């Protein structure tokens, strides 16, 4: 069992046993590195969802940097029971929209076969698979953009840290 880590601030409902944490980061290409370092310390090495959660956070922060027009993001994490929940709020109006597009490879075809007909193969590219992979890794995923911010929420299941 992981001990409760020190966190920047507490957020969300109590997860006993478990933990919640939140951090605000600038939107730039270094945000992913800072977030991964922070999260590795929170999760500890034995969490079976840690690396996949870090991958999801990296992709989402990269999309904010590429498509989001600067500003700051708030990253919230709730880890308890058999789940890890994430919430990323980008406090800036979106300047573009990440899309899935381009050429299809054998790896993409395998991912599409597993996911079903939701995304046409011709809309995937080497640089457009991140959101597709995020959706494949998450048990729940939702993204909502508004005029002044965007919010992405997701959940991953299968954790055994707090049983």
C-alpha positions as CSV (number, residue, x, y, z in Angstrom):
1,X,0.0,0.0,0.0
2,X,1.3,3.5,-0.9
3,X,1.6,6.0,2.0
4,X,-0.4,9.2,1.5
5,X,2.0,11.5,-0.3
6,X,2.5,15.2,0.4
7,X,0.4,17.2,-2.1
8,X,0.1,20.8,-3.3
9,X,-3.5,21.0,-2.2
10,X,-6.4,18.7,-1.5
11,X,-9.3,18.5,-4.1
12,X,-12.4,16.6,-4.6
13,X,-14.1,14.1,-2.3
14,X,-12.3,12.3,0.4
15,X,-10.8,9.0,-0.7
16,X,-10.1,7.0,2.3
17,X,-7.9,5.1,1.8
18,X,-6.4,7.0,-1.1
19,X,-5.3,10.5,-2.0
20,X,-6.2,13.6,-4.0
21,X,-3.9,16.2,-5.4
22,X,-3.9,19.3,-7.6
23,X,-1.2,21.3,-9.4
24,X,-1.2,24.3,-11.7
25,X,1.3,24.3,-14.5
26,X,2.1,26.8,-17.3
27,X,1.1,25.6,-20.8
28,X,4.4,24.9,-22.6
29,X,6.3,21.9,-23.7
30,X,8.0,21.5,-20.3
31,X,4.7,21.1,-18.5
32,X,4.6,17.4,-19.4
33,X,8.1,16.8,-17.8
34,X,7.1,18.6,-14.7
35,X,3.8,16.8,-14.4
36,X,5.4,13.4,-14.9
37,X,8.0,14.0,-12.3
38,X,5.3,15.2,-9.8
39,X,3.0,12.3,-10.5
40,X,5.7,9.6,-10.3
41,X,6.3,10.8,-6.7
42,X,2.6,10.7,-5.9
43,X,1.9,7.3,-7.4
44,X,4.9,5.4,-6.2
45,X,6.5,2.6,-8.2
46,X,4.0,-0.2,-7.5
47,X,0.8,1.4,-8.9
48,X,-0.2,-0.7,-12.0
49,X,-1.8,2.4,-13.6
50,X,1.0,4.8,-13.0
51,X,2.7,4.7,-16.4
52,X,-0.5,4.7,-18.4
53,X,-1.8,7.6,-16.4
54,X,1.5,9.5,-17.1
55,X,1.1,8.8,-20.8
56,X,-2.4,10.2,-20.8
57,X,-1.3,13.3,-18.9
58,X,1.6,13.8,-21.3
59,X,-0.6,13.6,-24.3
60,X,-3.2,16.0,-22.9
61,X,-0.6,18.6,-21.8
62,X,1.1,18.3,-25.2
63,X,-2.2,19.0,-26.9
64,X,-2.7,22.1,-24.7
65,X,0.7,23.4,-25.7
66,X,0.2,22.7,-29.4
67,X,-3.5,23.8,-29.7
68,X,-4.3,25.8,-26.6
69,X,-2.7,29.2,-27.0
70,X,-0.7,29.4,-23.7
71,X,-2.1,30.2,-20.3
72,X,-2.1,27.7,-17.4
73,X,-3.6,24.3,-16.7
74,X,-4.9,22.8,-13.5
75,X,-4.3,19.1,-13.1
76,X,-6.3,17.2,-10.5
77,X,-5.9,13.6,-9.6
78,X,-8.0,11.3,-7.3
79,X,-6.5,7.9,-6.6
80,X,-8.6,5.5,-4.5
81,X,-10.3,2.1,-4.6
82,X,-9.6,0.5,-8.0
83,X,-9.6,3.8,-9.9
84,X,-7.6,6.8,-10.8
85,X,-9.5,9.9,-12.0
86,X,-7.9,12.9,-13.8
87,X,-9.2,16.3,-14.6
88,X,-7.3,18.8,-16.7
89,X,-8.6,22.4,-17.0
90,X,-6.9,24.6,-19.6
91,X,-7.6,28.2,-18.5
92,X,-7.4,29.8,-22.0
93,X,-9.6,29.8,-25.1
94,X,-8.6,27.1,-27.5
95,X,-6.8,28.3,-30.7
96,X,-7.1,25.1,-32.6
97,X,-8.6,21.6,-32.2
98,X,-6.5,18.4,-32.1
99,X,-7.6,16.1,-34.8
100,X,-7.0,12.5,-36.0
101,X,-5.8,12.5,-39.6
102,X,-3.3,11.2,-42.2
103,X,-1.7,7.9,-43.2
104,X,-2.6,4.5,-41.8
105,X,0.0,2.1,-40.5
106,X,-0.4,-1.5,-39.4
107,X,-0.4,-0.4,-35.8
108,X,-3.2,2.1,-36.5
109,X,-5.2,-0.6,-38.2
110,X,-4.9,-2.9,-35.1
111,X,-6.0,0.0,-32.8
112,X,-8.9,0.7,-35.1
113,X,-9.9,-3.0,-35.2
114,X,-10.0,-3.0,-31.4
115,X,-12.0,0.3,-31.1
116,X,-14.6,-0.3,-33.8
117,X,-15.7,2.1,-36.5
118,X,-15.6,5.3,-34.4
119,X,-12.6,6.8,-36.4
120,X,-12.1,6.3,-40.1
121,X,-8.6,5.0,-40.9
122,X,-7.8,7.8,-43.3
123,X,-8.1,10.4,-40.5
124,X,-5.2,9.0,-38.5
125,X,-1.5,10.0,-38.8
126,X,1.8,9.6,-37.0
127,X,1.1,12.9,-35.2
128,X,-2.6,12.5,-34.7
129,X,-2.9,9.3,-32.7
130,X,-2.5,10.6,-29.1
131,X,-6.1,11.3,-28.4
132,X,-7.1,7.9,-29.9
133,X,-4.6,6.2,-27.6
134,X,-5.9,8.2,-24.6
135,X,-9.4,7.1,-25.3
136,X,-8.2,3.5,-25.6
137,X,-6.5,3.6,-22.2
138,X,-9.3,5.2,-20.3
139,X,-12.4,3.5,-18.9
140,X,-14.1,7.0,-19.1
141,X,-13.1,10.0,-21.2
142,X,-14.8,13.4,-21.8
143,X,-13.6,16.7,-23.3
144,X,-15.6,19.9,-23.3
145,X,-14.3,23.2,-24.8
146,X,-15.9,26.5,-24.0
147,X,-15.2,30.1,-25.0
148,X,-12.6,30.7,-22.3
149,X,-11.4,27.2,-21.3
150,X,-11.5,23.5,-21.9
151,X,-11.9,20.6,-19.5
152,X,-10.9,17.1,-20.0
153,X,-11.9,14.4,-17.5
154,X,-10.9,10.7,-17.5
155,X,-10.8,7.6,-15.3
156,X,-8.7,4.5,-15.4
157,X,-9.6,1.3,-13.7
158,X,-7.7,-1.8,-12.4
159,X,-5.6,-0.2,-9.6
160,X,-4.9,-2.4,-6.6
161,X,-3.1,0.1,-4.4
162,X,-5.8,0.7,-1.8
163,X,-7.4,-2.7,-1.5
